[in-house]
Amino acid sequence: MHFKVTALVAAVALQAGCASMSGNDTGVIPKQRHDFVDISAFPNWFKDAMARESDLSETSTLDIHYYNIHTPVKGNISLVYEDERLLQYSLDIGADAPAECYVIYEHSGLATAISKLTDLQVATVAENNEKPLTSRFVYAIDAGMVSDTPYLSLDTLITLGEGEEKSVGMVKALAAQTNDSLQACFHSSIGFRDTFDEAFESFVRAFTEGETNPEFFETIYKMSIGPRIIGYAREKYSLDADGDVSGTKDSALLIPVDQTNLMTSDSKAISWSHPDGTLINQFNSSVDNGELSSRYTIQHDGTAWRVEGELQGKTIAAELDYNGPLVSDYGSYLGYADLLASDDEQLTMPAWISEADPTAVTEMQVRKVSDGDGANLELTMGSMLIRFVSDEHGVSDNGVLRQGPLEFYFDKLYQKGTPQL
């Protein structure tokens, strides 16, 4: 269990009070948004508009031959545009404006995509109303599940024009990433939040129903800084043709800096390890605020562990001062389970943790704890400390990561299988 920690998160943590999140929502979109804007002092017409919903009883067929999709979805859907990179749909959900949904084949990550596409939607709303954008606010952020797929939600409150010409609007965005593509939907009417959620869920389920999922173990966690939900982290593990363990990790974070600005962070790691949990090789990449911030590979060339890549545009090339086996992300679960099943009080495992130091081996020190705060394991990796509640298989239910002033909470949304083969 390793979560990506960046300077982006740490910077925001200095501004946020911290309190543990709880809950294990699965299956459908939970209504747990954290609204950043208090509308109690807003005019009654706005509060009435925010409460509007529609009866989403009509269905239509989403037909995409490439994905073998011929599936009923809620609302009246029609194809507007397509090219080799994306499909664009109009989706009538019974509101005073249709939703727009996209299927995107290539992207830099879910957080990056939803943020950039929201910017385009806001600009389009201003253009269509022939008024300049005068302000925008981060209204709400959420993360959760549609079936076995995590999603991000971002609502943006905007004002257009000045004086008597001033008007208020909202752009609601929902996005998920299935195996082969990203699905993103947007709606620019005030209100209809539950209706929009329901339509988006139906749209994404059209993609998840036909997916094959060979993973023997998968977890998804909701991430937060204090009461602020900021995204999710996911891990998947399957067996390849050689009997080795193939692992994929990804995370997507939307980090509010203040009322008007967001920072985004997307990361991905692909690894292979032996069934005993020792590392074969690994590839890591991260995109922060839409720009590639790091990219590394590590592998053993027969004589030494070698790391190559880049950090903030600078080339990294190093030979580790260590030539023994390294524990993989998958192997860390096996280590936690072994420790909990033994009479030992602690365990040390050598690992390559690029977030700690990409050019060195990091000693993962795990110890049992029972000091009354609910955690039963504590993991130290360089300057990072993680306290978490683990089951007998080494899988955490919830916990907190601390690094300096940062407190970063995670709560399990979904689990499939266990790490034990």
C-alpha positions in Angstrom: 0.0 0.0 0.0 1.8 3.1 -1.3 0.1 6.3 -2.1 1.6 9.1 -4.2 2.5 12.1 -2.2 3.4 15.3 -4.0 4.3 18.9 -3.2 0.9 19.8 -4.5 -0.9 17.8 -1.7 1.6 19.0 0.9 1.0 22.7 0.0 -2.7 22.4 0.4 -2.4 20.3 3.6 -0.9 23.4 5.3 -4.2 25.2 4.7 -6.6 22.4 5.8 -7.8 21.2 9.1 -7.7 17.4 9.3 -10.3 15.0 10.5 -10.7 11.3 9.6 -13.2 10.3 6.9 -15.1 7.1 7.2 -17.5 4.9 5.1 -17.2 2.3 2.4 -19.6 3.3 -0.4 -19.9 0.9 -3.2 -21.9 0.2 -6.4 -23.6 3.6 -7.1 -22.8 7.3 -6.8 -23.0 8.3 -3.1 -24.4 11.7 -2.3 -21.5 12.8 -0.2 -20.2 15.9 -2.0 -18.4 18.5 0.1 -19.9 21.8 -1.0 -17.4 24.6 -0.6 -20.0 27.4 -1.3 -22.6 28.1 1.3 -25.8 29.2 -0.5 -27.9 30.0 2.5 -27.5 33.7 1.8 -28.2 33.3 -1.9 -31.5 34.5 -3.4 -34.5 32.2 -3.1 -34.7 31.8 -6.9 -31.2 30.3 -6.9 -31.9 27.9 -4.0 -35.2 26.9 -5.8 -33.2 26.3 -9.0 -30.6 24.2 -7.2 -33.4 21.9 -5.9 -34.7 21.1 -9.3 -34.7 17.5 -10.6 -36.4 15.7 -13.5 -38.0 12.3 -14.0 -35.4 10.3 -15.9 -37.7 7.6 -17.1 -36.9 7.8 -20.8 -34.1 5.5 -22.2 -32.3 5.4 -25.5 -29.5 3.2 -26.9 -25.8 3.9 -26.8 -24.3 2.2 -29.8 -20.5 2.0 -30.1 -19.3 -0.9 -32.3 -15.6 -0.5 -31.3 -16.5 -1.4 -27.7 -19.2 -3.8 -28.7 -21.7 -1.6 -26.8 -25.4 -1.6 -27.7 -26.9 -0.7 -24.4 -29.9 1.3 -23.1 -28.9 4.4 -21.2 -31.1 6.9 -19.3 -32.0 10.0 -21.2 -32.2 10.6 -24.9 -28.7 10.2 -26.3 -27.5 11.3 -29.8 -24.0 11.3 -31.4 -22.8 14.8 -32.2 -19.2 14.3 -33.3 -16.5 11.7 -33.7 -12.9 11.4 -34.7 -10.0 9.1 -34.0 -9.5 10.6 -30.5 -13.1 10.9 -29.1 -16.8 10.6 -29.4 -19.1 13.4 -28.3 -22.8 12.9 -27.4 -25.7 15.1 -26.5 -27.8 13.6 -23.7 -31.3 15.1 -23.0 -32.0 14.5 -19.2 -35.3 16.5 -19.0 -33.5 19.7 -17.9 -33.5 23.1 -19.5 -30.3 22.2 -21.3 -28.9 18.8 -22.4 -25.8 17.2 -20.9 -22.7 16.6 -23.0 -20.9 13.3 -22.7 -17.5 12.3 -24.2 -15.6 9.1 -24.7 -11.9 9.9 -24.9 -9.3 7.4 -26.1 -6.1 9.1 -25.1 -5.6 11.3 -22.0 -3.0 12.3 -19.3 -5.2 11.2 -16.4 -8.7 11.6 -15.0 -8.0 14.6 -12.8 -6.2 16.5 -15.6 -9.0 15.6 -18.1 -11.9 16.7 -15.9 -10.2 20.0 -15.0 -9.2 20.9 -18.5 -12.6 20.0 -20.0 -14.4 21.9 -17.2 -12.3 25.0 -18.3 -13.5 24.5 -21.9 -17.2 24.1 -20.8 -17.0 27.3 -18.7 -15.6 29.2 -21.7 -18.4 27.7 -23.9 -21.1 28.8 -21.4 -19.7 32.4 -21.4 -19.5 32.4 -25.2 -23.0 31.1 -25.7 -24.4 33.7 -23.3 -22.4 36.5 -25.0 -21.1 37.7 -21.6 -17.6 37.8 -20.2 -16.7 35.4 -17.3 -16.4 37.6 -14.2 -15.8 34.9 -11.5 -15.7 31.2 -10.9 -15.7 29.1 -7.7 -15.0 25.5 -6.8 -18.5 24.5 -5.7 -18.1 20.8 -4.9 -15.7 17.9 -5.3 -16.4 14.2 -4.8 -15.1 10.8 -5.6 -16.9 7.4 -5.5 -17.9 4.3 -7.5 -20.0 3.4 -10.4 -20.1 -0.4 -10.4 -16.4 -1.3 -9.8 -15.1 1.9 -11.4 -14.0 5.0 -9.5 -15.2 8.5 -10.7 -14.4 12.1 -9.9 -17.0 14.9 -9.6 -16.3 18.6 -9.9 -19.0 21.4 -9.8 -18.0 24.9 -10.7 -20.1 28.0 -9.9 -19.7 30.9 -12.4 -20.9 34.5 -12.8 -21.1 36.2 -16.2 -21.4 39.9 -17.0 -21.5 42.9 -14.7 -24.2 45.0 -13.0 -27.8 44.4 -14.2 -26.4 42.1 -16.9 -24.8 39.8 -14.3 -26.0 36.1 -14.3 -25.1 33.0 -12.4 -24.5 29.6 -13.7 -23.0 26.2 -12.9 -21.0 23.6 -14.7 -21.3 20.1 -13.3 -18.7 17.5 -14.4 -18.4 13.8 -13.8 -15.7 11.5 -15.2 -14.6 7.9 -14.9 -11.9 5.7 -16.5 -12.8 2.2 -17.6 -10.3 -0.3 -19.1 -10.0 1.2 -22.5 -11.3 4.8 -22.4 -12.3 7.8 -20.3 -16.0 8.8 -20.0 -16.8 12.4 -19.1 -20.1 14.2 -18.8 -21.0 17.9 -18.3 -24.2 19.8 -17.5 -24.5 23.5 -17.4 -28.0 24.0 -15.9 -28.4 25.0 -12.2 -29.8 22.1 -10.2 -30.6 18.6 -11.6 -27.6 17.2 -9.7 -29.2 13.9 -8.8 -30.6 13.6 -12.3 -27.2 14.2 -13.8 -25.6 11.7 -11.5 -28.2 9.1 -12.5 -27.6 9.7 -16.2 -23.8 9.6 -15.9 -24.0 6.3 -13.9 -26.1 4.8 -16.7 -23.6 6.0 -19.3 -20.6 4.5 -17.5 -22.3 1.2 -16.8 -22.7 0.7 -20.6 -18.9 0.5 -20.6 -18.3 -1.5 -17.4 -20.9 -4.3 -18.2 -18.8 -5.6 -21.1 -15.4 -5.4 -19.4 -13.3 -8.4 -18.6 -11.6 -8.2 -15.2 -8.8 -10.8 -14.8 -7.5 -9.3 -11.5 -7.4 -11.6 -8.6 -7.0 -8.6 -6.2 -8.1 -5.0 -6.5 -8.6 -2.1 -4.1 -10.0 1.4 -4.5 -9.6 4.1 -1.8 -11.3 7.5 -1.4 -8.6 10.1 -0.6 -9.1 13.3 1.5 -7.3 16.1 3.3 -9.4 16.8 6.4 -13.1 17.1 5.4 -12.0 17.7 1.7 -12.4 14.8 -0.6 -9.8 15.1 -3.2 -9.8 11.9 -5.3 -9.1 8.2 -5.3 -6.3 5.7 -5.5 -6.6 2.2 -7.1 -4.5 -0.9 -7.3 -5.0 -4.0 -9.5 -3.1 -7.3 -9.6 -3.3 -10.2 -12.0 -1.2 -13.1 -13.2 0.6 -13.0 -16.5 1.3 -15.8 -18.9 4.6 -16.6 -17.1 2.9 -16.9 -13.7 4.3 -13.6 -12.5 2.2 -10.9 -10.8 1.3 -7.8 -13.0 0.3 -4.8 -11.0 -1.2 -1.5 -11.9 -1.7 1.5 -9.6 -3.3 4.8 -10.5 -4.5 7.9 -8.6 -6.4 11.0 -9.6 -6.5 14.0 -7.3 -8.4 17.4 -7.5 -6.8 19.6 -4.9 -8.5 22.9 -4.0 -6.0 25.7 -3.3 -8.6 28.3 -2.5 -12.2 29.1 -3.6 -11.3 29.6 -7.2 -8.2 27.5 -8.0 -7.5 23.8 -8.3 -4.3 21.8 -8.6 -4.5 18.4 -10.3 -2.4 15.3 -9.9 -2.5 12.0 -11.8 -0.1 9.1 -11.3 0.3 5.6 -12.7 2.6 2.7 -11.9 3.0 -0.6 -13.7 5.0 -3.3 -12.1 5.9 -7.0 -12.4 6.9 -9.2 -9.5 7.5 -12.8 -8.7 4.8 -14.7 -6.8 6.8 -14.4 -3.6 6.5 -10.6 -3.9 10.0 -9.6 -5.0 10.2 -7.0 -7.7 11.1 -7.7 -11.3 10.7 -4.2 -12.8 8.5 -1.2 -12.6 7.5 2.0 -14.5 6.1 5.1 -12.7 4.8 8.4 -14.1 3.0 11.4 -12.7 1.3 14.4 -14.2 0.8 17.5 -12.0 -1.2 20.5 -13.2 -1.3 19.1 -16.7 2.5 18.7 -17.0 4.6 15.6 -16.8 6.5 15.9 -13.5 8.2 12.6 -13.2 8.8 9.3 -15.1 11.0 6.4 -14.0 11.8 2.8 -14.8 13.7 0.4 -12.6 15.0 -3.0 -13.6 17.8 -5.3 -12.8 20.2 -5.7 -15.7 21.9 -8.8 -14.4 24.5 -7.0 -12.4 22.7 -4.1 -10.7 19.4 -2.3 -10.2 19.2 0.6 -12.6 16.9 3.6 -12.5 16.3 5.8 -15.6 13.9 8.6 -16.2 13.3 12.3 -15.5 12.2 14.5 -12.6 10.9 18.1 -13.4 12.5 17.9 -16.8 15.9 16.8 -15.5 17.3 13.4 -16.5 17.7 10.8 -13.8 20.1 7.8 -14.3 21.4 5.9 -11.3 22.6 2.5 -10.1 21.3 1.6 -6.7 23.8 1.0 -4.0 22.1 -2.4 -3.3 22.0 -5.6 -5.3 19.6 -7.8 -3.3 15.9 -8.5 -3.8 13.4 -5.6 -3.5 9.9 -6.0 -2.2 7.2 -4.9 -4.7 4.0 -3.2 -4.0 2.3 -6.5 -4.2 4.9 -8.1 -1.9 4.3 -5.5 0.8 0.8 -7.0 1.3 2.4 -10.4 1.9 4.8 -8.8 4.4 2.0 -7.2 6.4 0.0 -10.4 6.5 3.1 -12.4 7.6 3.8 -9.9 10.4 0.2 -9.9 11.7 0.2 -13.8 11.7 3.5 -13.9 13.6 4.7 -13.2 17.2 7.1 -10.6 15.8 6.5 -6.9 16.6 8.1 -5.4 13.5 9.4 -6.1 10.0 11.9 -4.4 7.7 11.6 -4.7 3.9 14.0 -3.1 1.3 12.0 -1.4 -1.4 12.2 1.1 -4.3 9.8 4.0 -3.4 10.2 6.7 -6.0 8.2 9.2 -4.0 10.8 8.9 -1.2 13.9 8.8 -3.3 14.1 7.4 -6.9 17.8 6.9 -6.7 18.1 4.8 -3.6 16.6 1.9 -1.7 14.2 2.8 1.0 13.8 0.6 4.1 10.1 0.0 4.8 9.8 -0.4 8.5 6.5 -2.0 9.6 5.5 -2.4 13.3 2.4 -3.5 15.2 0.6 -0.8 17.2 -2.1 -0.9 19.7 -2.3 2.6 21.2 -6.0 3.1 21.0 -6.4 5.1 17.8 -7.8 2.2 15.8 -4.7 1.4 13.8 -2.9 -2.0 14.1 0.0 -1.3 11.8 2.4 1.6 11.3 4.6 1.9 8.2 7.6 4.2 8.0 9.2 5.0 4.6 11.8 7.7 4.8 9.9 10.8 6.0 6.5 9.3 5.4 4.5 7.6 8.2 1.3 5.6 7.5 -0.9 4.3 10.3 -3.7 2.0 9.1 -6.2 -0.6 10.1 -5.3 -3.9 8.3 -7.1 -7.2 8.0 -5.4 -10.5 8.3 -4.5 -10.4 4.5 -2.6 -7.1 4.9 -5.3 -5.0 3.3 -6.1 -1.7 4.9 -9.6 -0.5 5.6 -8.7 3.1 6.4 -5.7 5.1 7.6 -3.7 8.3 7.6 -0.4 9.2 5.9 1.7 11.8 7.6 4.7 13.7 6.1 5.7 16.8 8.0 2.5 18.9 8.4 0.6 16.8 5.9 -2.2 14.5 7.1 -3.7 12.6 4.2 -6.6 10.2 4.9 -7.8 7.2 2.9 -10.9 5.0 3.2 -11.6 1.9 1.3 -14.4 2.1 -1.3 -14.0 -1.3 -2.9 -12.2 -4.6 -2.7 -12.1 -7.6 -4.9 -10.3 -10.8 -3.7 -7.2 -10.8 -1.5 -3.4 -10.6 -2.2 -2.8 -14.2 -1.4 -2.6 -16.4 -4.5 
